[in-house]
Amino acid sequence: MTSDIEQAVLDCKNALHSAGGVDVSQPIAASVFDFKKLQQEAMRKRVVGCIGRVERLAQLCNVQGALSEQLAHALNDLRAAPSDAALERILVLTRNGGPSSVKIQFDSSIAPMEIREEIRADAEELDKCMAAGCFRSAIILCGRILETALHRKYFDMTGNDLLEKSPGIGLGNVIAKMSEQGQSMDPGLGNQIHLINQVRVWSVHKKHEPFYPSRAQAQAISLYTMDVVQKLWK
């Protein structure tokens, strides 16, 4: 289903194409007998009206964080020089830049006392990253939360501290060791860790292709992370 902002952008594009090279910044004076100029003025007003509708709907999208500044610039560009490119920028920013539709929450009381505050703080920062549209940062925080929780759970199970005995061990290896100890793990966890590593590895190995998660991917990984952590101690 087409959203209101998508329809407004489409209508604005159509109005621009119909107006051709008409300057929309200035009203066109015409006598009642100058049908060509009257038609151009009507097309100009249509474009101006469409731009106003796009602006109003874009503001209702409640884009936050750094993306709000980009949206403001895109709207200014649209007013100064209406174009398909400016409209596409606005559409992308409003589609991907709004606040998370699902708040990231974590019941910290379920975790061991030693890591409770750390996970709670990371979960709160994760929610802020999602609201600000910082999806790569959100996924990196998911990796940190999983590391904290999985290392602690392994310690509870075996009394061995992998952070001390095997520093730098990857999340996949931690999961393998937990499975060896009889801990049941969600079969989809490996796929989630692969996505997390695509973001984390890029930060230290420039030869890797960077992974830019979408809002939907970041939100799904965030919610999945919270679910995995809470199940560890249930």
Rosetta blueprint (number, residue, H / E / L):
1 M L
2 T L
3 S L
4 D H
5 I H
6 E H
7 Q H
8 A H
9 V H
10 L H
11 D H
12 C H
13 K H
14 N H
15 A H
16 L H
17 H H
18 S H
19 A H
20 G L
21 G L
22 V L
23 D L
24 V L
25 S L
26 Q L
27 P L
28 I L
29 A L
30 A L
31 S L
32 V L
33 F L
34 D L
35 F H
36 K H
37 K H
38 L H
39 Q H
40 Q H
41 E H
42 A H
43 M H
44 R H
45 K H
46 R H
47 V H
48 V H
49 G H
50 C H
51 I H
52 G H
53 R H
54 V H
55 E H
56 R H
57 L H
58 A H
59 Q H
60 L H
61 C L
62 N L
63 V L
64 Q L
65 G L
66 A H
67 L H
68 S H
69 E H
70 Q H
71 L H
72 A H
73 H H
74 A H
75 L H
76 N H
77 D H
78 L H
79 R H
80 A H
81 A L
82 P L
83 S L
84 D H
85 A H
86 A H
87 L H
88 E H
89 R H
90 I H
91 L H
92 V H
93 L H
94 T H
95 R H
96 N H
97 G L
98 G L
99 P L
100 S L
101 S L
102 V L
103 K L
104 I L
105 Q L
106 F L
107 D L
108 S H
109 S H
110 I H
111 A L
112 P L
113 M H
114 E H
115 I H
116 R H
117 E H
118 E H
119 I H
120 R H
121 A H
122 D H
123 A H
124 E H
125 E H
126 L H
127 D H
128 K H
129 C H
130 M H
131 A H
132 A H
133 G L
134 C L
135 F H
136 R H
137 S H
138 A H
139 I H
140 I H
141 L H
142 C H
143 G H
144 R H
145 I H
146 L H
147 E H
148 T H
149 A H
150 L H
151 H H
152 R H
153 K H
154 Y H
155 F H
156 D H
157 M H
158 T H
159 G L
160 N L
161 D L
162 L H
163 L H
164 E H
165 K H
166 S L
167 P L
168 G L
169 I L
170 G L
171 L H
172 G H
173 N H
174 V H
175 I H
176 A H
177 K H
178 M H
179 S H
180 E H
181 Q L
182 G L
183 Q L
184 S L
185 M L
186 D L
187 P L
188 G L
189 L H
190 G H
191 N H
192 Q H
193 I H
194 H H
195 L H
196 I H
197 N H
198 Q H
199 V H
200 R H
201 V H
202 W H
203 S L
204 V L
205 H L
206 K L
207 K L
208 H L
209 E L
210 P L
211 F L
212 Y L
213 P L
214 S L
215 R H
216 A H
217 Q H
218 A H
219 Q H
220 A H
221 I H
222 S H
223 L H
224 Y H
225 T H
226 M H
227 D H
228 V H
229 V H
230 Q H
231 K H
232 L H
233 W L
234 K L
